[in-house]
Amino acid sequence: MKLFKLSDMYSVVCTWNKTGYGFRHVATLIKNGQELGQAKACYYNRTWERYEYETVLKAVVSKFFGGVEEKFFMQVIEGGF
C-alpha cells in the first residue's frame, strides 16, 4: 500500500492484488478522509511506468476530474512522487 498526496484535500491510496493472469494496481481516491471511488489497471507481466502506480493514478484522476482540476492533478502526477 502506498499513499499519494495530490493536494491538501485529495489523496490516493494505491495497492496491488495478484490475479489469475498476473496482477493489478488499484487506486482509491480520497477527499478529506472520505472515499470517492476507485480505478484499476491490470497487467500480465510487468509495468512500463516511470514509478510504481503511475498508470492507475492517472486513471483515477481522469475518472473523477475534468477541466482545470484534471490538468492540475495530471501535472502533479507527471512530476513524480
VMD Tcl script that draws the C-alpha trace (Angstrom):
set ca {
  {0.00 0.00 0.00}
  {1.20 3.48 -0.86}
  {-0.31 6.91 -0.23}
  {0.00 9.73 -2.77}
  {-0.97 13.24 -1.70}
  {-2.40 15.22 -4.65}
  {-3.40 18.32 -2.65}
  {-4.49 19.36 0.83}
  {-7.97 17.85 0.20}
  {-7.23 14.92 -2.13}
  {-5.06 11.86 -1.78}
  {-4.90 8.45 -3.43}
  {-4.21 5.12 -1.75}
  {-2.74 2.55 -4.13}
  {-2.50 -1.19 -3.63}
  {-1.83 -4.22 -5.78}
  {-3.52 -7.62 -5.96}
  {-2.43 -10.88 -7.51}
  {-4.80 -12.21 -10.18}
  {-5.07 -15.49 -12.05}
  {-3.31 -13.97 -15.06}
  {-0.86 -11.52 -13.46}
  {-1.58 -8.62 -11.12}
  {-3.48 -5.34 -10.88}
  {-2.99 -1.94 -9.32}
  {-5.98 -0.36 -7.59}
  {-6.18 3.36 -6.77}
  {-8.72 4.71 -4.29}
  {-9.42 8.46 -4.43}
  {-9.96 10.08 -1.03}
  {-11.26 13.59 -0.32}
  {-10.83 14.80 3.27}
  {-10.82 11.22 4.56}
  {-13.91 10.19 2.54}
  {-13.53 7.52 -0.15}
  {-14.87 8.74 -3.51}
  {-14.16 5.76 -5.76}
  {-11.58 3.55 -7.45}
  {-9.79 2.86 -10.70}
  {-7.68 -0.15 -11.63}
  {-5.04 -1.19 -14.14}
  {-4.37 -4.86 -14.95}
  {-1.02 -6.31 -16.00}
  {0.10 -9.72 -17.26}
  {3.81 -9.41 -16.64}
  {5.21 -6.05 -15.51}
  {4.57 -2.36 -15.90}
  {6.46 0.15 -18.00}
  {5.91 3.07 -15.66}
  {8.42 5.66 -14.53}
  {7.38 4.93 -10.96}
  {5.05 2.38 -9.34}
  {1.30 3.12 -9.71}
  {1.74 5.94 -12.29}
  {-0.84 4.50 -14.72}
  {-3.54 3.84 -12.14}
  {-3.03 7.30 -10.59}
  {-3.72 8.87 -13.99}
  {-6.75 6.60 -14.45}
  {-8.39 7.63 -11.17}
  {-7.80 11.34 -11.87}
  {-9.28 11.02 -15.38}
  {-12.28 9.15 -13.99}
  {-13.22 11.68 -11.30}
  {-11.99 15.06 -12.53}
  {-12.26 17.21 -15.61}
  {-11.02 20.53 -16.92}
  {-8.63 22.57 -14.81}
  {-8.64 20.15 -11.85}
  {-7.73 17.19 -14.04}
  {-4.96 19.15 -15.74}
  {-3.54 20.26 -12.38}
  {-3.55 16.76 -10.86}
  {-2.04 15.26 -14.02}
  {0.83 17.75 -13.70}
  {1.31 16.66 -10.07}
  {1.45 13.02 -11.18}
  {3.79 13.76 -14.10}
  {6.15 15.48 -11.64}
  {6.56 12.17 -9.82}
  {6.43 11.44 -6.13}
}
mol new
graphics top color blue
foreach p $ca { graphics top sphere $p radius 0.5 }
foreach p [lrange $ca 0 end-1] q [lrange $ca 1 end] { graphics top cylinder $p $q radius 0.2 }
display resetview
